[in-house]
Amino acid sequence: MKKVLIISYYWPPNAGVGCRRWVNYSHFLKKKGLEPILYVPENPDYTNKDNGYQDKLKNIYTLKNKIWEPFSFYKRFLNKKNINPGVLIDSDKGLKNKFSKWIRANFFIPDARSLWVNSSINFLSNFLKDNPVDAIISTGPPHSMHLIALNLKKRFNLKWIADFRDPWTDIEYFDKLNFLNDSRIRHVKLEKEVLKKADLVLTVSEYWSQRFKELGAQKVEFLFNGFDEKEYPSKISQKKKFRIGHLGLYNELRDHNSFWEALNNIIQDNKIFSDNLELFFSGPTYSGFDEKLKKLGLHKYLNHCEWLSHKEVLKEMVQADLLLITHSNTQDVNGRLPAKFFEYLGAKTPILAIGNKQSDLAKIILNLNCGTFLDFEDAKGIEKALIKYFNDNEQSQNIDFSLFSWDFQSNKLIKILNSL
């Protein structure tokens, strides 16, 4: 039986999207005869928690080690109870925010979990002496996980897969950080070392896989995120409103005026649309989001639940009439395939996506005929699409998307592991 050590910061009871990729791949690897061993923090600072993954985790062997994180100081410094996941993306508000982001950029490289690297190397070195494994997988962000694996690779000469759920120096907020020159250079050097030393670099889209080759990776594969067909509700309640749903982080870079302009144009011309519209958002938004919708006269349509369990999120996806995805207009956009896109597929609800028409997401939506993809500034096109979906009474899609399930995608992962 092939044993695989998986190093991840995000793990249940974390409620965010960061843990779902390896919760599901671990589950299906175990189901198909491999033995995943998870290494995760014992006392992480997770803002929101979800205990709904127990059935998938009951047979997964998990190693835990204590972590010290600087977020308690950060929260006290800014007088905040919680940290918004979009903190590095949203516009700076005040000197304290600017200063704290500058500290984060220049003293915690590659990220705030860098303080866990050395203790993890020692902990896992002791474990591996008596418990050999066939391969290591590190998943980031946070990219500190790759530095743990890099050092274990050097010590034990193990086969190593570095999994990038998001890019490192190409990530959407990287150029918004106020780096000192030495800090920026250090990020680039660490990234190159990880890419060159890993036996295989894994990522979530074809475009990003090509980009990692350009940055120096020797061998690259892409492995999509997915969905689990068994997790969706079989029955849903009847809705009275035309519900447009967005499930997940909605940060400032992903907010485009063209969408709100299109909505307002229809509302002004179509009373039936206005009387029946609901904007259902679940997940963190940026600090000025509510105020913006109030100024636009759209806040009365908003139903915002900041956090829902994953089970509840899937239920809302199925109940929506239209599901929204918005890209950020940044350097990583062509390879960004949001994890929620695959869960949207599993819900079989039509998708409206706004972004770059040359992106991998645009190509997949076109090939699957699962929705409409429009350019960032195409307000007229968005307006036409919204009217089309509003007037369409048959919203559910009877298309087989099982090729994008976690179960099916895990077969490719097993082939990748066997090829090392």
Secondary structure by P-SEA (a helix, b strand, c coil): cbbbbbbbccccccccccaaaaaaaaaaaaaabbbbbbbbbccccccbbbcccccccccbbbbbbbbbbaaaaaaaaaccccccccccccccccaaaaaaaaaaaccccccccccaaaaaaaaaaaaaacccccbbbbbcccaaaaaaaaaaaaacccbbbbbbccccccccccccccccaaaaaaaaaaaaaaaaaccbbbbccaaaaaaaaaacccbbbbbbbbcccccccccccccccbbbbbccccccccccaaaaaaaaaaaaccaaaaacbbbbbccccccaaaaaaaaacccccccccccccaaaaaaaaaaccbbbbbbccccccccccccaaaaaaaaccbbbbbcccccaaaaaaaaaccbbbbcccaaaaaaaaaaaaaaccccccccccccccaaaaaaaaaaaaaac
